[in-house]
Amino acid sequence: MVKFVKNAGDKMKTKITTIYMIVLMVLCSFATAIVIPRGDAIHVSLINQNPDPVEPGGYVELRFRIENIGADYAKDIRFELIPEYPFSLDKGVSPVMQVGDMYMQQVEDEAYTAYYKVRVDKDAIDGNNKIKSRYTTDDGITWSRYDFDIRVQTSDAIISIDEITLNPEQVAPGATAELKITLTNNADSLLKNIRINLEIVDVQSVELPITPIGSTNEKMIENIGSDESKDVIFNLIADASAVSKVYKLPITVSYSDILGKNYSKEYYTSLKIGEEPDLVASIEESGIITSGNAGKITLKFTNKGSSDIKFLNVILLDSDKYDIISSKEVYIGNIDSDDYESGEFNIYVKGTRSSSIQLPIQLEFKDANNKQFKKDAILQLPLYSSSKAQMYGLIAKSNPLGTIIFLLVILLVIWYFLKKKKNIDIFKIAKEKVKSLFHKKRK
């Protein structure tokens, strides 16, 4: 009884297995009928290009895979490359390859590989350029065509900064300026999504003393055509407390080519902050009150501007009004903003009735950015008559009593000697001399 059941179970399993195999074979046959085309079916694909992308003016190696994905035998297959501009084959190279016969389902590793070395014209446009191909299986009566994209691109799609102008060339602290950047597309194709970023905070995380006005520190250009130039303008303001010097301003330019490849490049320009020095010269002190005298004059040099002054040298020029006794040049050195320094000259002023004489001087110095300046100035040295100098208290008044006493003593001595020789009325002579002296003093 037990043995009978076991045999019946084995027979049932055998039947189920057989049915399953039949169904599976039917399904596989149906699937094969869908995938495999009837007759011969040639399929051509581009395996690769080397290099990818290729540069204009260079060579590119192209490999094509030729497969028979059909259910029938394919006879006498010929494959032809049609290299139209910007592609060409070297002289003597045939564009036609004899593939021959191919079995059914001769695909992948068993497929035929066609190889070509193609020249790319030097003026080829960057981007995808079409190259044509075709094949025949009936001795050229019927052709089937395939087109493929070959990527062409210069080695670097470069946007260059051709010119940077700052107006004015030097920005005073607290003042505004216009920064214009001229960009040029040196590539052979369109470049897009160009972003220009002023790195106000540089790579060392040091904030520069400038701020954009009316926009952020980044601007964008949608696209620039080949060999085309476009301008980008930033309006800037310098901090009121900015130190006068030359600052390095990084500029980052990022963009994409038509193949979607991204680029980024950093440039540097200089930004000069400062203003022209406001140097004023004056006579601080003079030891010469009247003409016909020698003395020391002290000149004062005041820096009234916000920019420091460096290497100040002062030259007193020659004149027919005076003689220079000391050196004609005095080196002053540096003068900080809102500060002053002094220099001295010794001169002899020749006799003149003028109330003043001119002192022509020449000032040579540099600003905080080492820009050289040369400035001429004329200072007025006032002169006084003896009486005005006494009246103003510039010189001490003379004492006539001492002069009178001195003269009387002289007269008495003369009288004494003359009296011994002759009987002369010396007192009468002295009286007349004294009257004459007082008369001159009154005048």
C-alpha positions in Angstrom: 0.0 0.0 0.0 2.7 2.4 0.9 4.8 1.5 -2.2 1.8 2.1 -4.5 1.4 5.7 -3.1 5.0 6.4 -3.6 5.0 5.4 -7.2 2.0 7.4 -7.9 3.7 10.5 -6.4 6.8 10.1 -8.6 4.7 9.9 -11.7 2.8 13.0 -10.8 6.1 15.0 -10.2 7.4 13.8 -13.6 4.2 15.1 -15.4 4.5 18.5 -13.7 8.1 18.8 -14.6 7.4 18.0 -18.2 4.6 20.5 -18.4 6.9 23.2 -16.9 9.6 22.5 -19.5 7.2 22.7 -22.4 5.8 26.1 -21.2 9.3 27.4 -20.7 10.3 26.4 -24.2 7.2 28.1 -25.6 7.9 31.3 -23.8 11.6 31.3 -24.8 10.6 30.8 -28.4 8.2 33.6 -28.2 10.8 36.0 -26.6 13.3 35.0 -29.3 10.8 35.7 -32.0 10.4 39.3 -30.6 14.1 40.1 -30.1 15.7 38.6 -33.2 14.7 40.3 -36.5 13.9 38.2 -39.5 16.6 38.1 -42.2 19.8 40.0 -41.8 19.8 43.2 -39.7 23.0 45.2 -39.7 23.6 47.6 -36.8 26.4 50.2 -36.7 27.5 51.9 -33.5 30.4 54.3 -32.6 32.5 52.5 -29.9 34.7 55.4 -29.0 36.6 58.5 -30.2 40.2 59.2 -29.1 40.8 61.8 -28.0 37.5 62.9 -26.6 37.0 65.7 -27.3 39.4 66.3 -30.2 41.1 69.7 -30.8 40.6 71.6 -34.0 43.6 70.9 -36.3 44.3 67.5 -34.8 43.5 63.8 -35.5 40.8 61.7 -33.9 40.7 57.9 -34.0 37.2 56.5 -34.6 36.1 52.9 -34.0 32.8 51.6 -35.3 31.2 48.3 -34.3 29.3 46.5 -37.1 26.9 43.7 -35.9 24.4 41.4 -37.5 21.6 41.2 -35.1 19.3 39.4 -37.5 18.3 35.8 -37.8 19.8 35.3 -41.3 23.2 35.2 -42.8 24.4 38.6 -44.2 26.6 38.6 -47.3 29.2 40.9 -48.7 28.8 43.8 -46.2 30.6 47.1 -47.1 31.0 50.0 -44.7 31.8 53.5 -45.8 32.7 56.7 -43.8 31.6 60.0 -45.4 34.0 62.6 -43.9 32.4 66.0 -44.7 33.7 69.3 -43.2 35.2 69.7 -40.7 36.4 66.0 -41.1 38.6 64.6 -43.7 40.8 61.5 -44.4 44.4 61.8 -45.4 45.3 61.4 -49.1 45.4 57.8 -50.2 43.1 56.5 -47.3 40.0 54.7 -48.6 36.7 55.5 -46.8 35.3 52.1 -47.7 36.0 48.9 -45.7 35.1 45.4 -46.9 33.4 43.7 -43.9 32.4 40.5 -45.8 29.9 38.0 -44.6 28.5 37.8 -41.1 26.6 35.0 -39.4 23.3 35.5 -37.7 23.6 37.1 -34.3 27.2 37.9 -34.8 27.3 40.7 -32.1 29.5 42.2 -29.4 32.9 40.5 -29.2 32.3 38.6 -32.4 31.2 41.8 -34.3 33.4 43.5 -36.9 35.3 46.7 -35.9 36.1 49.4 -38.4 38.9 51.8 -37.6 39.6 55.3 -39.1 42.0 58.1 -38.3 40.3 61.3 -39.2 41.7 64.8 -39.5 39.8 67.7 -37.9 39.9 71.1 -39.6 41.7 73.8 -37.7 38.6 76.1 -38.0 36.2 73.5 -36.7 33.6 74.8 -34.3 33.7 73.6 -30.7 30.8 71.2 -29.9 29.2 68.2 -31.4 30.0 67.9 -35.2 28.2 65.3 -37.3 30.1 62.6 -39.2 28.2 60.4 -41.6 28.6 56.7 -42.4 26.7 54.1 -44.4 26.7 50.4 -45.3 25.3 48.1 -48.0 24.7 44.3 -48.3 23.6 44.2 -51.9 26.7 45.5 -53.8 25.9 49.1 -53.4 22.3 49.0 -54.7 20.8 49.9 -51.4 22.6 51.9 -48.6 21.6 52.5 -45.0 23.0 55.5 -43.2 24.2 56.3 -39.7 25.2 59.7 -38.3 27.4 60.1 -35.2 28.4 63.1 -33.0 32.1 63.8 -32.7 33.0 66.1 -29.9 35.4 68.9 -30.9 36.8 71.4 -28.5 39.9 73.5 -28.1 42.2 72.4 -25.3 41.0 75.3 -23.0 37.9 77.3 -23.6 39.4 80.5 -22.3 37.7 83.8 -21.3 40.4 86.4 -20.9 40.3 89.8 -19.2 41.6 92.1 -21.8 41.3 95.4 -19.9 40.5 96.7 -16.5 40.0 100.4 -16.0 39.3 102.3 -12.7 37.8 105.8 -13.0 39.4 107.7 -11.3 42.7 105.8 -11.3 43.1 106.5 -7.6 40.2 106.3 -5.2 40.3 108.7 -2.2 39.1 107.3 1.1 35.3 107.7 1.3 35.1 108.4 -2.4 33.5 106.3 -5.2 34.9 104.9 -8.4 33.8 102.8 -11.5 35.6 99.5 -12.2 35.1 98.3 -15.7 36.2 94.8 -16.7 36.4 93.8 -20.4 36.0 90.0 -21.0 36.9 88.3 -24.3 35.9 84.8 -25.5 39.0 83.3 -27.1 37.3 80.0 -27.8 35.9 78.9 -31.1 32.4 78.5 -29.7 29.8 80.1 -27.5 30.6 80.3 -23.8 27.7 80.7 -21.4 26.7 81.4 -17.7 29.7 83.7 -17.2 30.0 84.8 -13.6 32.4 87.6 -12.5 33.1 87.7 -8.8 35.1 90.4 -6.9 36.8 88.6 -4.1 36.3 91.5 -1.6 37.4 89.0 1.1 40.7 87.6 -0.3 42.2 84.1 0.1 43.7 85.1 3.5 40.3 86.2 4.8 41.4 89.8 4.9 38.5 92.2 4.1 39.5 94.8 1.6 38.4 98.4 2.3 36.0 98.7 -0.7 32.3 97.9 -1.1 30.2 97.6 -4.2 27.4 100.1 -4.6 24.1 99.3 -6.3 24.9 95.6 -6.7 26.6 92.6 -5.0 30.2 91.7 -5.7 29.1 89.2 -8.4 27.6 89.8 -11.8 26.6 87.5 -14.6 26.7 87.5 -18.4 24.3 85.0 -20.1 26.7 84.2 -23.0 29.6 85.5 -25.0 30.1 84.5 -28.6 33.4 83.4 -30.2 35.9 86.3 -30.4 33.3 88.5 -28.8 34.0 91.0 -25.9 31.6 92.3 -23.3 32.0 94.8 -20.4 31.1 94.4 -16.8 30.9 97.5 -14.5 31.1 97.6 -10.8 30.5 100.8 -8.8 32.7 100.8 -5.7 33.2 103.0 -2.6 36.4 103.1 -0.5 36.1 103.0 3.3 36.6 106.5 4.8 39.3 105.0 7.1 41.1 103.2 4.3 44.9 103.3 4.5 46.4 104.8 1.4 48.2 102.1 -0.5 47.8 99.7 -3.4 45.5 96.7 -2.7 45.5 93.4 -4.6 41.9 92.6 -5.8 41.2 89.0 -6.9 38.6 88.5 -9.7 37.1 85.0 -10.2 35.6 84.2 -13.6 33.6 81.0 -14.0 31.7 79.8 -17.1 30.6 76.8 -19.2 31.2 75.7 -22.8 28.6 74.3 -25.1 29.4 70.8 -24.1 28.6 71.6 -20.5 32.1 71.5 -19.2 32.7 74.0 -16.4 35.7 76.3 -16.0 36.9 78.7 -13.3 39.9 81.0 -13.4 41.2 83.6 -11.0 42.7 86.9 -12.1 44.3 89.7 -10.1 44.2 93.5 -10.5 45.4 96.4 -8.4 43.2 98.9 -6.7 44.9 102.1 -5.6 43.5 104.0 -2.6 44.8 107.4 -1.7 44.6 111.0 -2.8 47.1 113.6 -4.0 49.0 115.0 -1.1 48.0 118.5 0.1 51.4 120.0 1.1 51.6 123.6 2.2 54.8 125.6 2.8 55.1 128.7 4.9 57.7 130.8 6.8 57.6 129.7 10.4 60.3 132.0 11.7 62.8 134.6 10.3 65.9 136.1 11.8 66.0 138.7 9.1 64.0 141.9 9.9 65.6 144.5 7.7 67.4 144.3 4.4 71.2 144.4 4.3 71.3 141.7 7.0 72.0 138.0 7.2 70.1 135.5 9.2 68.3 132.2 9.5 64.8 131.5 8.1 62.8 128.5 9.3 60.3 127.1 6.8 57.3 125.0 7.9 55.9 122.2 5.7 52.4 121.0 6.6 50.6 117.9 5.3 46.9 118.8 5.2 45.8 115.7 3.3 44.8 112.2 4.3 47.7 110.6 2.5 51.2 110.4 4.0 54.1 112.2 2.3 57.4 110.5 1.9 61.0 111.6 1.0 60.3 115.4 1.0 63.3 117.3 -0.3 63.3 121.2 -0.4 65.4 123.3 -2.7 65.8 127.1 -2.2 66.3 128.6 -5.7 68.7 131.4 -6.5 67.6 135.0 -6.7 69.2 138.4 -7.2 67.5 139.6 -4.0 69.6 137.5 -1.7 72.6 135.2 -1.3 72.3 131.7 0.1 74.9 131.2 2.8 73.9 127.6 3.8 73.2 124.6 1.6 70.5 125.2 -1.1 68.8 121.8 -0.3 67.3 120.5 2.9 66.0 116.9 3.2 62.9 116.8 5.4 61.8 113.1 5.0 58.4 111.8 5.8 55.4 113.8 7.0 52.3 112.0 8.3 48.8 113.1 7.5 47.8 116.1 9.6 51.4 116.8 10.7 54.3 119.1 9.8 58.0 119.3 9.7 60.5 122.3 9.5 63.6 123.1 7.6 66.2 126.0 7.9 68.2 128.1 5.5 70.8 130.9 6.1 70.7 133.8 3.6 71.9 137.3 3.3 69.2 139.8 2.0 70.6 142.5 -0.1 69.7 146.2 0.4 66.3 147.1 -0.9 63.5 149.5 -0.2 60.8 146.8 -0.9 58.6 145.7 2.0 59.2 142.0 1.1 61.2 139.7 -1.1 60.2 136.4 -2.7 61.7 133.1 -1.7 61.2 130.6 -4.6 61.4 127.0 -3.5 61.0 123.6 -5.2 59.4 120.6 -3.4 60.1 117.0 -4.4 58.3 114.2 -2.7 56.3 111.0 -3.1 52.8 110.0 -1.8 51.9 106.9 0.1 51.8 104.9 -3.2 55.3 106.1 -4.2 54.0 108.4 -6.9 56.5 111.1 -7.6 55.5 114.8 -7.3 57.4 118.0 -8.0 55.8 121.3 -6.8 57.0 124.9 -7.0 56.1 127.5 -4.4 56.9 131.1 -3.7 57.1 132.4 -0.1 57.0 136.1 0.8 59.7 137.2 3.3 58.6 140.5 4.9 61.1 143.3 5.5 60.8 146.4 7.6 62.5 149.8 7.9 64.4 150.5 11.1 61.8 152.8 12.4 58.9 150.3 11.8 61.0 147.5 13.1 61.5 149.5 16.3 57.8 150.5 16.4 56.7 146.9 16.1 59.3 145.9 18.7 61.2 143.7 16.3 64.5 145.4 17.2 65.5 147.4 20.2 65.2 151.2 20.1 68.5 153.2 20.1 69.4 155.4 23.2 70.3 159.0 22.0 71.6 160.1 25.5 74.5 157.7 25.4 75.4 159.0 22.0 75.2 162.6 23.2 77.4 161.9 26.2 80.0 160.1 24.0 80.1 163.1 21.6 80.5 165.6 24.5 83.4 163.7 25.9 85.0 163.7 22.4 84.4 167.4 22.1 85.8 168.2 25.5 89.0 166.3 24.7 89.3 168.2 21.4 88.6 171.5 23.2 91.2 170.8 25.8 93.9 170.2 23.2 92.9 173.1 21.0 92.6 175.4 24.0 96.2 174.9 24.8 97.2 175.8 21.3 94.8 178.5 20.4 92.2 180.6 22.1 89.1 179.0 20.3 85.6 179.2 21.6 85.2 175.4 21.8 81.9 175.7 23.7 80.3 177.5 20.8 81.5 174.8 18.4 80.1 172.0 20.7 76.8 173.8 21.0 76.4 173.9 17.3 77.3 170.2 17.0 74.7 169.2 19.6 72.0 171.2 17.9 72.9 169.6 14.6 72.7 166.1 16.1 69.3 166.7 17.7 68.0 168.1 14.4 69.0 164.8 12.6 67.3 162.7 15.3 64.0 164.6 14.9 64.1 163.9 11.2 
